[in-house]
Every structure is written in C-alpha cells, then in structure tokens.
Amino acid sequence: MRKLMNAELMEHDIKLRQMGADVYVINSKMCFVVFLVGSTEIAYVYNVNKKGRYFLERIKPYPLALREFEREEDVIEIIEIDLEQFKNASNSHNIETFIEINQNFNLSLRKFEDLFLYFNVPKETAEAIKSKLGEIDQIIETAKTSSDRIYFKKNPDNL
C-alpha cells in the first residue's frame, strides 16, 4: 500500500512540476474529530506535519479554515472554545437558520469563484456584487451592536 501511495505521489509531483509548481512533500498525520451537539454534527480536521505545526479546519456544519498552530494544546483549546460556542448557540431558536446562512455563504463563495474563473464578468456586475456584500456587512455590524453578547471567554476574531 505504501509503495503504491509513494508511486502516486511521485507521479503527481512530476505532473505538478511540469506545470511550473514548486512541490513540497510533507509527511504528516491527519486527525478527524467529530462531536454531536444536539442534532448538529461539529467536525474538525487537523494536520500535524513533521515540523510539529498544526493546521486546523472546521469542516462541519460548514467549512471554515481556523488557522495554523505551534502546539497541540492550542488546537485543543480552540476546538474546546468553538465547541462551547456551538453548544451555547444550539440553545438559540435560530441555530438552524444560522447554519443554513453559513452554508449558503460558502455555496455563494464557490459560485462566485466559478463565475470569476469561467466567465468574463462585466465590471458593473462585479460592482453590484461588491455593493451587496457591503450591505450584508452593514447588516452584520448592525446586528452586532444591537444584540446582547453571550460568549465572553474569547473575543471575536473578525468583528
């Protein structure tokens, strides 16, 4: 099995180099972590490379790259905080809507990338999309200032 994987990696390496890439093969371990919060599955994947660096992503209920960490304890702490936040949010009557909105944002992002990569989109259309994103950002900002904060262990990363 390992010989087959190594042969496939070498083949991929050659093809990518022929395309002009610099390829770095990193031996690592991947961990898949799943929790059930109410009826919502919360899943994470993190990669541990040979340099001891950890790259963490939440993959369910919607994908979100969290970041890279130096120590396993930091990965566990972020998962613990994220899980606490989902447990807290699961008490809300809006949890399904919140998850659906995040899933829709991710789908819209993938659609926009396809639009950008496959079509010559007029500048006016791109500006209209940018304007709508500005409107959404303003709604989020208004919601932040008019809503009661419910989690205090960690400050928001993006608000």
SULFENGI-V60194 format. One record per residue. N is the residue number from 1. RES is the residue in three letters. OMEGA is omega in radians with two decimals (none if undefined). Layout:
BEGIN
n:res:omega
N:RES:OMEGA
N:RES:OMEGA
END
This chain:
BEGIN
n:res:omega
1:MET:-3.13
2:ARG:3.13
3:LYS:3.11
4:LEU:3.11
5:MET:3.13
6:ASN:3.11
7:ALA:3.11
8:GLU:3.11
9:LEU:3.11
10:MET:3.12
11:GLU:3.12
12:HIS:3.14
13:ASP:-3.12
14:ILE:-3.13
15:LYS:-3.13
16:LEU:3.10
17:ARG:3.09
18:GLN:3.11
19:MET:3.10
20:GLY:-3.09
21:ALA:2.85
22:ASP:-3.06
23:VAL:3.10
24:TYR:3.11
25:VAL:-3.08
26:ILE:3.04
27:ASN:-3.08
28:SER:3.04
29:LYS:3.12
30:MET:3.14
31:CYS:3.12
32:PHE:-3.04
33:VAL:-3.10
34:VAL:3.03
35:PHE:3.01
36:LEU:3.12
37:VAL:-3.01
38:GLY:3.10
39:SER:-3.08
40:THR:3.07
41:GLU:3.08
42:ILE:-3.06
43:ALA:-3.14
44:TYR:2.96
45:VAL:3.02
46:TYR:-3.08
47:ASN:3.09
48:VAL:-3.11
49:ASN:-3.06
50:LYS:3.06
51:LYS:3.11
52:GLY:3.11
53:ARG:-3.08
54:TYR:3.06
55:PHE:-3.02
56:LEU:3.02
57:GLU:2.92
58:ARG:-3.11
59:ILE:3.07
60:LYS:0.16
61:PRO:3.02
62:TYR:-3.06
63:PRO:3.09
64:LEU:3.05
65:ALA:-3.08
66:LEU:3.00
67:ARG:-3.14
68:GLU:-3.09
69:PHE:3.10
70:GLU:-3.00
71:ARG:3.11
72:GLU:3.13
73:GLU:3.11
74:ASP:3.10
75:VAL:-3.12
76:ILE:3.13
77:GLU:3.14
78:ILE:3.08
79:ILE:3.14
80:GLU:3.13
81:ILE:-3.14
82:ASP:3.13
83:LEU:3.07
84:GLU:-3.13
85:GLN:3.10
86:PHE:3.08
87:LYS:3.11
88:ASN:-3.12
89:ALA:-3.12
90:SER:3.06
91:ASN:-3.12
92:SER:3.06
93:HIS:-3.12
94:ASN:-3.01
95:ILE:-3.14
96:GLU:3.12
97:THR:3.12
98:PHE:-3.14
99:ILE:3.13
100:GLU:3.11
101:ILE:3.12
102:ASN:3.10
103:GLN:3.11
104:ASN:3.07
105:PHE:3.14
106:ASN:3.10
107:LEU:3.12
108:SER:3.11
109:LEU:3.12
110:ARG:3.09
111:LYS:3.13
112:PHE:3.10
113:GLU:3.07
114:ASP:3.13
115:LEU:-3.10
116:PHE:-3.05
117:LEU:-3.04
118:TYR:-3.03
119:PHE:3.04
120:ASN:-3.02
121:VAL:3.10
122:PRO:-3.12
123:LYS:-3.13
124:GLU:3.13
125:THR:3.10
126:ALA:3.12
127:GLU:3.11
128:ALA:3.10
129:ILE:3.12
130:LYS:3.13
131:SER:3.12
132:LYS:3.08
133:LEU:3.06
134:GLY:3.10
135:GLU:3.11
136:ILE:3.11
137:ASP:3.13
138:GLN:3.09
139:ILE:3.12
140:ILE:3.13
141:GLU:3.11
142:THR:3.12
143:ALA:3.12
144:LYS:-3.07
145:THR:-3.10
146:SER:-3.10
147:SER:3.08
148:ASP:3.06
149:ARG:-3.08
150:ILE:-3.12
151:TYR:-3.01
152:PHE:-3.07
153:LYS:-3.11
154:LYS:3.08
155:ASN:3.11
156:PRO:3.14
157:ASP:-2.97
158:ASN:3.11
159:LEU:none
END
